């Protein structure tokens, strides 16, 4: 696997050398189908706005990632939903 995050140390228990992206359902596609589409396209497109300005058309679209350690991934999944 390719390390995507900069300098990393095993002493950083709250960080990981990898990034995670959660997919969600959209339109008629399930989250699983969206994951397959991302893998097939080999890219993630920014499609939604985030934060306090998300209601404004001029607000940039964003993509969210987490550097959560893989052994703590379930904790984040429980918070984000199925």
C-alpha beads as a LAMMPS data file, in Angstrom:
LAMMPS data file: protein, C-alpha beads

82 atoms
81 bonds

1 atom types
1 bond types

-500.0 500.0 xlo xhi
-500.0 500.0 ylo yhi
-500.0 500.0 zlo zhi

Masses

1 110.0

Atoms # bond

1 1 1 0.000 0.000 0.000
2 1 1 1.102 3.536 -0.639
3 1 1 1.473 5.820 2.353
4 1 1 -0.672 8.902 1.689
5 1 1 -0.061 10.949 4.831
6 1 1 3.212 12.778 5.516
7 1 1 5.548 11.936 8.373
8 1 1 4.084 9.340 10.696
9 1 1 5.243 7.620 13.846
10 1 1 3.918 4.526 15.599
11 1 1 3.929 6.678 18.755
12 1 1 0.956 8.608 17.311
13 1 1 -1.837 6.309 18.445
14 1 1 -4.560 8.590 17.048
15 1 1 -3.103 8.777 13.526
16 1 1 -2.580 6.360 10.662
17 1 1 -0.305 6.434 7.620
18 1 1 -3.421 5.810 5.492
19 1 1 -6.528 7.844 4.753
20 1 1 -10.114 6.568 4.781
21 1 1 -13.102 7.824 2.806
22 1 1 -16.685 6.873 3.667
23 1 1 -19.187 6.642 0.825
24 1 1 -22.904 7.241 1.227
25 1 1 -25.947 6.448 -0.881
26 1 1 -26.889 8.949 -3.576
27 1 1 -29.787 8.902 -5.993
28 1 1 -30.553 5.292 -6.862
29 1 1 -27.100 4.009 -5.896
30 1 1 -26.256 2.421 -2.564
31 1 1 -23.135 3.327 -0.592
32 1 1 -21.653 -0.007 -1.683
33 1 1 -22.327 0.746 -5.355
34 1 1 -20.732 4.177 -4.892
35 1 1 -17.641 2.514 -3.375
36 1 1 -17.390 0.212 -6.384
37 1 1 -17.737 3.200 -8.708
38 1 1 -14.942 5.047 -6.876
39 1 1 -12.677 2.009 -7.120
40 1 1 -13.443 1.517 -10.824
41 1 1 -12.859 5.203 -11.637
42 1 1 -9.808 5.351 -9.334
43 1 1 -10.815 8.820 -8.143
44 1 1 -13.103 10.569 -5.686
45 1 1 -15.007 13.609 -6.905
46 1 1 -15.936 16.533 -4.671
47 1 1 -19.712 16.789 -4.998
48 1 1 -21.021 18.220 -1.729
49 1 1 -20.469 21.397 0.227
50 1 1 -19.451 21.276 3.877
51 1 1 -19.459 23.564 6.894
52 1 1 -21.206 26.786 7.781
53 1 1 -21.207 28.090 4.212
54 1 1 -22.580 24.936 2.609
55 1 1 -25.861 26.663 1.684
56 1 1 -24.076 29.211 -0.540
57 1 1 -23.561 28.445 -4.231
58 1 1 -20.082 30.012 -4.131
59 1 1 -18.970 27.591 -1.404
60 1 1 -16.461 25.064 -2.772
61 1 1 -17.361 21.395 -2.949
62 1 1 -15.291 19.109 -0.774
63 1 1 -14.228 15.528 -0.143
64 1 1 -13.776 14.250 3.414
65 1 1 -11.060 11.876 4.548
66 1 1 -9.992 10.566 7.934
67 1 1 -6.570 9.431 9.064
68 1 1 -8.113 7.295 11.805
69 1 1 -6.119 4.157 12.659
70 1 1 -7.656 1.167 10.913
71 1 1 -8.198 -0.701 14.190
72 1 1 -10.485 2.184 15.309
73 1 1 -12.434 2.380 12.054
74 1 1 -15.567 0.782 13.544
75 1 1 -15.824 3.609 16.061
76 1 1 -16.000 6.166 13.268
77 1 1 -18.355 3.985 11.201
78 1 1 -20.710 3.711 14.183
79 1 1 -20.801 7.511 14.416
80 1 1 -21.162 8.142 10.656
81 1 1 -23.778 5.457 10.018
82 1 1 -23.914 2.266 7.969

Bonds

1 1 1 2
2 1 2 3
3 1 3 4
4 1 4 5
5 1 5 6
6 1 6 7
7 1 7 8
8 1 8 9
9 1 9 10
10 1 10 11
11 1 11 12
12 1 12 13
13 1 13 14
14 1 14 15
15 1 15 16
16 1 16 17
17 1 17 18
18 1 18 19
19 1 19 20
20 1 20 21
21 1 21 22
22 1 22 23
23 1 23 24
24 1 24 25
25 1 25 26
26 1 26 27
27 1 27 28
28 1 28 29
29 1 29 30
30 1 30 31
31 1 31 32
32 1 32 33
33 1 33 34
34 1 34 35
35 1 35 36
36 1 36 37
37 1 37 38
38 1 38 39
39 1 39 40
40 1 40 41
41 1 41 42
42 1 42 43
43 1 43 44
44 1 44 45
45 1 45 46
46 1 46 47
47 1 47 48
48 1 48 49
49 1 49 50
50 1 50 51
51 1 51 52
52 1 52 53
53 1 53 54
54 1 54 55
55 1 55 56
56 1 56 57
57 1 57 58
58 1 58 59
59 1 59 60
60 1 60 61
61 1 61 62
62 1 62 63
63 1 63 64
64 1 64 65
65 1 65 66
66 1 66 67
67 1 67 68
68 1 68 69
69 1 69 70
70 1 70 71
71 1 71 72
72 1 72 73
73 1 73 74
74 1 74 75
75 1 75 76
76 1 76 77
77 1 77 78
78 1 78 79
79 1 79 80
80 1 80 81
81 1 81 82
